[in-house]
C-alpha cells in the first residue's frame, strides 16, 4: 500500500495569528476581559462598557486612562508586545492584570477593530483601524484623554468558531457577570455597562466595597452582609460574606480576588464552604466578596491566557487562613433569620393590589395550609389555568414528553415477580372498598402513622408519603399542561442578578406551566404573585430559587431528566416533615390520596412510604405462637 507523505511546512502569519487568537479570545466576554484589564492597568477611574447582541456585533469600551502614544499604536497590536514585563523573571512579581502581550493582537485577528486614543500630553488623538489582523488606516482626531476600543463582528472571518457561540442573551450574561466582578475587585473605579442601550450596571467608584455590592446586587444582599477582616503573617483578607439566608444553589456568587485579580481556586472554595457547613444546607453556596493580599512569591499566576487559576506555595496555610477568617465572621453574629413585617402603609398598598385575587380562607383552612397544605374538597384551588397551543422553548417542550416517558419507565421498572414489600399490597388495601375499612390507630414519634387493616398493621412515613403525593401531582400537571395557582399576598420579591434575570425571562413559560405567576417589579426585581397550590406556605421562594440557580448554572445539564430530578427535590422540600403534627383528618386525607397512586410504595428518592407487620408476626413476638 502506498503511503501518503506529509511534508513539513511553515504556517502563514494569518493562520498563526488566528490559532493564537483562539487561545485568548473564546467568546465576547474574553474580549471585554482583556480590554477592561488594559483600561485598569492604564490607570482609569471611569470605564464604560457597551455591547449589542451579546457583544457579537459590537463591543465598545471607553476609559479615561493614560492612553496610547501615537508612535506606539502599531506596536501595541503586534504579538508579545507589552509594557508590563521585560523578561521572564518579571512574571514572578507582576502586579498588572494583563501581561502576556497577546490581547490586542488576538482580538484584531478575529474582528474589525477601531481604536481611538489620546494621551494627556498630546493635543490631538488618533483613530486607528484594523480588520482581520491587517492595518486598514490611521488618522488624527479630536477626542478626550483616554482610550476607546470598538470591536465589531467578532469571528467574522472564522465562521466555524462563531457558530459555537451561545445565544446573544447568554453571551451578554457572561459579560454582565464579568463587569460585576471587575467592579467588586476595583470599588475605586466607576463602572458603567450598557446592554442593547439599557443600563445594566453602574457603580460610583467611591472606593467602598459595600456600596459596590449594593449597586450590583441590591438592598437585600447589602442588608445581609458580614464583615471579614483578618491579617496573619504575610496574608491579609478583607471584604464581606453574606449570611446563609441568601445562599444559592451554585457557586456563581462566590467572588474572591488575589492582589486585585479575580481568580478561581478549589482550595479557597473548599475553605469557604467548610466554614459555612454548620450554618447551611448541603449544596447551598454563599455570596462572598473577599480581597486577598498575598506576597507574589507565595503564588504562581498561571500563564494560561485566562489568568484565573493560581497555585499556592503554602496550601495548608492558605486553607487555614481562609477558613478561620470566614468562620470568625459567621460566629461573630447570631445567625437567626429575621421575619420582616410590612409597614402599615405598605400592607395597605399590598392589600389593595392583591387581596381581591384571593378569597379569605376559613380558619381551619389556614391551619391546614400552615401545617401541611393537603387537598380538601372545601378548599378548591382559586385559579385554574390550562394552556394549550403555546409556543414552548425546547426544554419546556421536551419536559412534557419526558414526563410521559418517565412514568412509563417507572411502571416498567416493577417486575412481574414482585419483591416482598410489594406482596404486602396484593390484598385489596388499594381498592376503594378497602379504604373504608382502614382504621387509623394514631401516630408514633410524631412521624409514623399506624393504620390497621384486615390482619396487618401498616406504618406510614408522613414525610415520604407527602413527598410522593406532591411529586405525582407535579408530574401530572406537567404532563397535562395544566397548573393550579394560589395567589399570595403580599407577593414574594426576588432580587436577581442579570444572569438570573435572563434565566427567568427565558424559562418564563416553563415556570408558568408549573404554577408560578411571576411579574417584573422594576430593575432586576420580580414579584411572585402566585405559586403552585401544592407548595403554598412551604418554602416557595427557596424552591423557586433552586430552579433558577440550576438553570442559570452553565455546568448544569438543562435536560428534561435533570429538571425532573429538581422536581423530586422540590417535592422533598415542600413535603410535610417528620415531627410536624398533623390532625387525624389531615392524616386520613394524605393516606387516602397516597393509596390512589399507581405506585405509592416509594418516595421519589426510593425510600419506602409504607411498611407492615402481620398479626401472625406480632403474636410471634409476644410468644403467643411458638
C-alpha positions in Angstrom: 0.0 0.0 0.0 1.4 3.4 -1.0 1.7 5.7 1.9 1.0 9.4 1.6 3.9 11.6 2.5 3.3 14.6 4.8 5.6 17.5 4.1 6.5 19.8 6.9 5.9 23.4 6.1 5.6 26.7 8.0 2.2 28.2 8.7 1.5 31.6 7.2 1.2 34.6 9.6 -2.5 34.9 9.3 -3.1 31.2 10.4 -0.6 31.7 13.2 -2.5 34.7 14.5 -5.9 33.1 14.3 -4.6 30.0 16.2 -3.1 32.3 18.9 -6.3 34.3 19.0 -8.2 31.1 19.7 -6.3 30.7 23.0 -7.1 34.2 24.2 -10.5 35.0 22.6 -13.0 32.3 23.3 -16.2 34.4 23.3 -17.2 38.1 23.6 -16.6 38.2 27.3 -12.9 37.3 26.6 -12.6 40.5 24.6 -14.2 42.5 27.3 -12.0 41.0 30.0 -8.8 41.8 28.1 -9.8 45.3 27.3 -11.0 46.0 30.8 -7.8 44.8 32.3 -5.8 47.1 30.0 -8.0 50.0 31.0 -7.4 49.3 34.7 -3.7 49.0 34.1 -3.8 52.3 32.3 -4.9 54.0 35.5 -8.6 54.7 34.5 -11.0 55.5 37.3 -14.1 55.5 35.0 -14.9 52.8 32.4 -17.9 52.3 30.2 -18.8 49.1 28.5 -21.4 49.0 25.8 -22.5 45.8 23.9 -25.0 44.8 21.3 -26.2 41.3 20.6 -24.3 39.9 23.5 -21.1 41.5 22.2 -21.1 39.6 19.0 -21.9 42.6 16.7 -20.4 45.4 18.9 -18.3 45.9 21.9 -17.3 49.5 22.9 -15.1 50.1 25.9 -14.2 53.6 26.9 -11.8 54.6 29.6 -10.2 57.8 30.9 -6.8 56.2 31.4 -3.4 57.3 30.2 -4.0 56.5 26.5 -1.5 55.1 24.0 1.2 57.3 22.4 0.8 57.8 18.7 4.1 56.2 17.8 3.4 53.1 19.8 -0.1 52.2 18.4 1.0 49.9 15.6 3.4 48.1 18.0 0.6 47.6 20.5 -1.2 45.3 18.0 1.9 43.0 17.5 2.1 39.7 19.2 4.0 39.6 22.5 4.2 43.4 22.7 3.6 44.5 26.3 4.5 47.3 28.7 4.0 45.1 31.7 7.1 42.9 31.7 10.5 42.9 30.0 12.0 39.5 31.0 10.8 36.1 32.3 11.8 36.9 35.9 9.1 39.7 35.9 6.4 37.1 35.8 7.2 36.3 39.5 6.4 39.8 40.6 3.9 41.0 38.1 1.1 43.2 39.6 -0.7 44.3 36.5 -3.8 42.4 35.3 -2.6 41.9 31.8 1.0 41.0 30.9 1.1 38.4 28.0 1.0 41.0 25.2 -1.3 39.0 23.1 -4.7 40.6 23.8 -4.9 43.3 21.1 -3.2 41.1 18.5 -5.6 38.3 19.2 -8.7 40.5 19.1 -7.6 42.2 15.9 -7.1 38.9 14.2 -10.7 37.8 14.5 -12.7 41.1 14.4 -13.0 44.6 12.9 -11.3 46.9 15.4 -11.3 50.6 15.7 -9.1 52.4 18.3 -9.5 56.0 19.4 -6.9 57.1 21.9 -5.1 60.2 23.3 -2.5 60.8 25.9 -2.7 63.8 28.3 0.5 65.2 26.7 -0.8 65.3 23.1 -3.1 67.9 21.6 -5.0 65.5 19.3 -5.8 61.9 19.4 -5.6 59.1 16.8 -8.1 56.8 15.2 -6.6 53.5 14.1 -8.4 50.7 12.1 -7.6 47.0 11.8 -9.6 44.2 10.2 -8.7 40.5 10.4 -5.2 41.3 11.7 -4.4 43.9 8.9 -3.9 47.6 9.4 -6.6 49.4 7.4 -5.8 53.1 8.2 -4.9 55.8 10.7 -6.0 59.4 11.1 -5.8 62.3 13.6 -8.9 63.1 15.5 -10.1 65.4 18.4 -11.0 63.3 21.4 -10.8 63.3 25.2 -7.9 61.8 27.1 -8.0 58.0 27.4 -8.9 55.1 25.0 -11.9 53.8 23.3 -12.0 50.4 21.6 -14.7 49.4 19.2 -14.8 45.7 18.3 -17.3 44.8 15.6 -18.4 41.5 14.1 -16.4 39.1 16.3 -15.2 36.0 14.4 -16.4 37.4 11.1 -13.5 35.7 9.4 -13.7 32.4 11.3 -17.4 31.3 11.0 -16.6 27.9 12.3 -15.8 29.4 15.7 -18.7 31.9 15.6 -21.3 29.1 15.3 -20.2 27.7 18.7 -21.2 30.9 20.5 -24.3 30.7 22.6 -27.3 33.0 22.2 -26.8 36.8 22.5 -28.7 36.7 25.8 -26.3 34.1 27.3 -23.2 35.8 25.9 -24.4 39.1 27.2 -25.0 37.5 30.6 -21.3 36.3 30.7 -20.2 39.9 30.1 -22.5 41.3 32.8 -21.0 38.9 35.3 -17.5 39.8 34.3 -18.2 43.6 34.7 -19.8 42.9 38.1 -16.7 41.1 39.2 -14.4 43.8 37.9 -16.5 46.4 39.8 -16.2 44.3 43.0 -12.4 43.8 42.5 -11.9 47.6 42.0 -14.5 49.5 44.0 -12.4 52.7 43.5 -13.3 52.6 39.7 -16.7 53.7 38.4 -18.1 51.0 36.0 -21.0 51.5 33.7 -22.4 48.8 31.5 -24.9 49.2 28.7 -26.6 46.2 27.0 -28.6 47.0 23.9 -28.9 50.6 25.0 -30.2 49.6 28.5 -28.2 50.5 31.6 -27.4 47.3 33.5 -24.6 48.1 35.9 -23.4 51.5 37.3 -21.1 51.8 40.3 -20.0 55.1 41.8 -16.3 54.2 42.2 -16.2 55.7 45.7 -13.9 53.0 47.0 -16.5 51.4 49.3 -16.9 47.7 48.6 -20.2 47.6 50.4 -21.6 50.3 48.2 -20.5 48.4 45.1 -22.3 45.3 46.4 -25.4 47.3 46.9 -25.3 48.9 43.5 -24.8 45.5 41.8 -26.9 43.0 43.9 -29.4 45.3 45.6 -30.7 46.1 49.0 -31.4 42.5 50.3 -27.8 41.4 49.7 -26.3 44.5 51.2 -28.6 44.2 54.3 -27.3 40.6 55.0 -23.5 41.2 54.8 -20.9 40.2 57.4 -17.6 41.9 57.5 -14.5 39.8 57.1 -11.1 41.1 58.1 -8.0 39.1 59.1 -4.3 39.5 59.0 -1.8 36.8 59.7 1.9 36.8 58.9 2.1 38.0 55.2 -1.5 37.2 54.4 -4.4 39.7 54.6 -8.1 39.4 53.7 -10.9 41.9 53.9 -14.3 42.1 52.4 -17.8 40.7 53.0 -19.6 37.4 53.1 -23.4 37.1 53.2 -25.5 35.4 55.9 -26.6 31.9 54.9 -30.1 33.1 54.4 -29.1 34.5 50.9 -27.3 31.3 49.8 -27.6 30.0 46.2 -27.6 26.6 44.6 -24.4 27.2 42.6 -21.1 29.0 43.1 -21.9 32.0 40.8 -21.9 34.4 43.7 -18.6 33.3 45.3 -16.2 36.1 44.3 -12.7 36.5 45.6 -9.7 38.4 44.4 -6.0 38.0 44.9 -4.0 41.2 44.6 -6.8 42.7 42.6 -7.3 39.8 40.2 -10.4 37.7 40.1 -9.4 34.1 40.4 -10.9 30.6 40.8 -9.4 28.2 43.4 -10.7 24.8 44.5 -8.7 25.3 47.7 -10.3 28.6 48.6 -13.8 27.2 47.6 -13.3 24.3 50.0 -12.2 26.5 52.9 -15.2 28.9 52.5 -17.7 26.0 52.2 -16.3 24.2 55.2 -16.7 27.4 57.2 -20.3 27.6 56.2 -21.0 24.0 56.7 -22.5 24.3 60.3 -24.8 27.1 59.1 -26.3 26.0 55.8 -27.7 23.0 54.0 -25.7 20.8 51.7 -25.4 22.0 48.1 -26.0 25.6 49.1 -23.3 28.2 48.4 -22.7 31.6 49.8 -22.2 35.1 48.5 -18.6 36.3 49.0 -16.6 39.4 48.0 -13.2 38.9 49.5 -10.0 40.7 48.7 -6.8 38.8 49.5 -3.3 40.3 49.7 -0.7 37.6 49.3 3.0 38.2 48.5 3.9 37.5 44.9 6.5 34.9 45.8 3.8 32.8 47.5 1.6 32.4 44.5 2.1 31.4 40.9 -0.2 33.2 38.5 -1.0 30.7 35.8 0.4 31.8 32.4 -2.7 30.4 30.7 -4.4 33.2 28.8 -7.4 33.5 31.2 -5.0 34.0 34.1 -7.7 32.8 36.5 -6.0 29.8 38.0 -3.3 30.2 40.6 -1.1 27.9 42.6 -0.1 28.4 46.2 3.2 27.5 47.7 1.7 27.1 51.2 -1.6 25.4 50.5 -2.2 24.3 54.1 -1.5 27.8 55.5 -3.8 29.4 52.9 -6.6 27.0 53.6 -6.4 27.5 57.4 -6.2 31.3 56.9 -9.3 31.5 54.7 -11.3 29.0 56.8 -10.6 30.9 60.0 -11.4 34.3 58.5 -14.8 33.2 57.3 -15.6 31.2 60.4 -14.8 34.2 62.6 -17.2 36.4 60.6 -20.0 33.8 60.8 -19.6 33.1 64.5 -19.5 36.7 65.5 -23.2 37.2 64.7 -26.2 35.3 65.9 -27.5 33.9 62.6 -31.2 33.5 63.4 -33.2 34.5 60.4 -35.4 37.6 61.0 -39.0 37.8 59.8 -39.8 41.2 58.3 -43.3 42.6 58.7 -44.6 45.1 56.1 -45.3 48.6 57.4 -49.0 49.5 57.8 -48.8 51.7 54.7 -47.1 49.0 52.7 -49.5 46.4 53.9 -52.5 48.6 52.9 -51.0 49.0 49.4 -50.4 45.3 49.1 -53.9 44.5 50.3 -55.4 46.9 47.8 -53.4 45.4 45.0 -53.7 41.7 45.7 -56.4 40.8 48.3 -59.0 40.8 45.5 -57.2 37.8 44.0 -57.7 35.5 46.9 -60.8 34.8 49.0 -60.0 34.7 52.7 -59.9 31.1 53.8 -61.7 29.6 56.7 -59.8 29.3 60.0 -59.4 25.5 59.6 -58.1 26.0 56.1 -55.5 28.5 57.3 -54.3 26.0 59.9 -54.2 23.2 57.3 -52.3 25.4 54.9 -49.7 26.4 57.5 -49.3 22.8 58.8 -49.3 20.7 55.6 -51.3 22.2 52.7 -53.2 19.0 52.0 -56.1 18.9 49.5 -59.7 19.2 50.8 -62.9 19.4 48.8 -63.9 22.6 50.7 -60.6 24.2 49.7 -60.7 24.3 45.9 -57.8 26.0 44.0 -58.7 29.6 43.4 -57.3 29.8 39.9 -57.1 27.1 37.2 -55.2 27.6 34.0 -54.9 25.2 31.2 -52.5 26.4 28.5 -53.0 24.9 25.1 -51.2 25.6 21.8 -48.5 27.6 23.5 -45.2 28.1 21.8 -42.7 26.4 24.1 -38.9 26.7 24.4 -37.0 23.4 23.7 -36.6 22.3 27.3 -40.2 23.0 28.2 -41.4 21.1 25.2 -39.2 18.2 25.9 -40.1 18.2 29.6 -43.7 17.1 29.0 -42.7 14.3 26.6 -40.1 13.1 29.1 -42.7 13.1 31.9 -44.8 10.6 30.0 -41.7 8.5 29.2 -40.6 8.7 32.8 -43.9 7.5 34.2 -44.0 4.6 31.7 -40.4 3.6 32.7 -41.4 3.8 36.4 -44.3 1.4 35.8 -42.0 -0.9 33.7 -39.4 -0.9 36.5 -41.6 -3.1 38.6 -41.0 -6.7 37.5 -43.7 -9.4 37.3 -42.1 -11.2 40.2 -42.7 -8.6 42.8 -40.4 -8.1 45.8 -41.7 -8.9 49.3 -42.8 -5.5 50.2 -45.0 -5.4 47.1 -46.6 -8.6 48.2 -48.0 -6.8 51.2 -50.3 -4.8 48.9 -51.6 -7.7 46.8 -54.5 -7.7 49.3 -57.3 -5.2 48.5 -55.8 -2.4 50.6 -55.6 -0.2 47.4 -59.2 -0.6 46.4 -61.9 2.0 47.2 -63.8 -0.5 49.2 -60.8 -1.3 51.4 -60.2 2.4 52.2 -63.5 2.4 54.1 -62.2 -0.3 56.3 -58.9 1.4 57.2 -58.7 2.3 60.9 -56.1 4.9 61.9 -54.8 3.9 65.3 -52.6 7.0 65.8 -49.2 8.4 65.4 -45.8 7.5 67.0 -42.7 9.6 67.3 -44.5 12.5 65.6 -43.7 10.9 62.2 -45.2 7.5 61.6 -49.0 6.8 61.3 -50.3 3.4 62.3 -53.2 2.0 60.2 -55.0 -1.2 60.9 -56.5 -3.2 58.0 -57.5 -6.8 57.8 -54.9 -8.8 59.6 -52.0 -6.3 59.2 -50.7 -3.2 60.9 -49.3 -0.6 58.4 -46.7 2.1 59.3 -46.8 5.1 57.0 -44.0 7.7 57.0 -45.8 11.0 56.7 -42.9 12.8 55.1 -42.2 10.2 52.4 -45.9 9.8 51.8 -46.5 13.5 51.3 -43.3 13.7 49.2 -44.7 11.0 46.8 -48.1 12.7 46.6 -46.6 16.1 45.7 -44.3 14.6 43.2 -47.1 12.7 41.4 -49.2 15.9 41.4 -46.4 17.8 39.8 -45.7 15.2 37.2 -49.4 15.0 36.3 -49.7 18.8 35.9 -46.6 18.9 33.7 -47.9 16.0 31.6 -51.3 17.5 31.2 -50.1 21.1 30.7 -52.3 22.4 33.5 -51.5 24.1 36.7 -53.4 25.2 39.8 -52.2 28.6 41.1 -52.8 30.1 44.5 -52.3 33.8 44.7 -50.1 35.0 47.6 -50.4 38.3 49.5 -48.1 40.0 49.9 -46.2 38.8 46.8 -42.8 37.2 47.2 -40.0 39.5 46.0 -37.0 38.1 44.1 -33.8 40.2 43.8 -31.9 38.6 40.9 -28.6 39.1 39.2 -28.5 39.9 35.4 -27.9 36.2 34.6 -30.7 35.1 36.8 -33.0 37.7 35.3 -32.2 36.4 31.8 -32.9 32.9 33.0 -36.3 33.7 34.4 -37.2 35.5 31.2 -36.0 32.6 29.1 -37.9 30.0 31.1 -41.0 32.1 32.0 -43.3 29.7 30.1 -41.9 26.7 32.0 -42.4 28.4 35.4 -45.9 29.3 34.4 -46.7 25.8 33.4 -45.5 24.6 36.8 -47.8 27.1 38.6 -45.7 30.1 39.3 -47.1 33.6 38.4 -44.1 35.9 38.1 -44.1 39.6 37.0 -41.4 42.2 36.7 -41.2 44.5 39.7 -38.6 47.1 38.5 -34.9 46.7 37.8 -33.8 43.2 38.5 -36.6 42.6 41.0 -39.5 40.3 40.3 -42.7 39.7 42.3 -44.2 36.2 42.6 -47.9 36.7 42.9 -48.9 33.1 42.5 -47.4 29.7 43.4 -48.4 26.1 42.8 -51.2 25.2 45.2 -49.3 22.2 46.5 -46.4 24.4 47.5 -48.3 27.2 49.2 -46.8 28.2 52.5 -43.9 25.8 52.3 -40.5 27.5 51.3 -41.9 28.7 47.9 -39.1 31.3 47.5 -36.3 28.7 48.3 -37.8 26.2 45.9 -38.2 28.7 43.1 -34.6 30.0 43.5 -33.3 26.4 43.3 -34.8 26.1 39.9 -33.4 29.5 38.8 -30.0 28.6 40.2 -29.9 25.3 38.3 -31.0 26.8 35.0 -28.5 29.7 35.4 -25.6 27.4 36.2 -23.7 26.8 32.9 -22.4 23.4 34.2 -25.9 22.2 35.0 -27.3 19.9 32.3 -30.6 21.6 31.3 -32.1 18.3 30.2 -35.7 17.2 31.0 -34.2 14.4 33.1 -32.3 16.9 35.2 -35.3 19.1 35.6 -37.3 16.1 36.8 -34.6 15.5 39.4 -35.1 19.0 40.6 -38.9 18.3 40.7 -38.1 15.5 43.1 -36.1 17.9 45.2 -38.9 20.4 45.2 -41.3 17.7 46.4 -39.0 16.8 49.2 -38.6 20.4 50.4 -42.3 21.0 50.2 -43.4 17.8 51.9 -44.5 17.9 55.5 -41.6 16.9 57.7 -41.3 14.3 60.5 -42.3 15.6 63.9 -44.7 18.0 62.3 -48.0 17.5 64.0 -51.0 16.5 61.8 -54.6 16.1 62.8 -56.2 12.7 62.2 -58.4 14.2 59.5 -55.3 15.5 57.7 -53.5 12.2 58.0 -56.5 10.4 56.6 -56.6 12.8 53.5 -52.9 12.1 53.0 -53.2 8.4 53.3 -56.3 8.2 51.0 -54.5 10.2 48.3 -51.3 8.2 48.6 -53.2 4.9 48.1 -54.8 6.3 44.9 -51.4 6.5 43.2 -50.3 3.7 40.9 -47.1 3.2 42.8 -47.4 4.6 46.3 -44.7 2.4 47.8 -41.6 4.6 47.5 -40.9 8.3 47.6 -39.1 9.9 44.6 -35.8 9.2 46.2 -36.5 5.5 46.7 -37.3 5.3 50.4 -40.3 3.2 51.4 -43.5 5.1 52.3 -45.3 2.1 53.9 -44.1 -0.9 55.8 -46.3 -3.5 57.6 -46.5 -6.2 60.3 -49.0 -9.1 60.2 -51.0 -10.2 63.2 -49.1 -13.5 63.0 -45.7 -11.8 63.3 -46.9 -9.7 66.3 -48.2 -12.8 68.0 -44.8 -14.5 67.5 -43.1 -11.5 69.2 -45.4 -12.0 72.2 -44.7 -15.8 72.2 -48.4 -16.5 71.6 -47.2 -18.6 68.7 -44.1 -20.7 69.0 
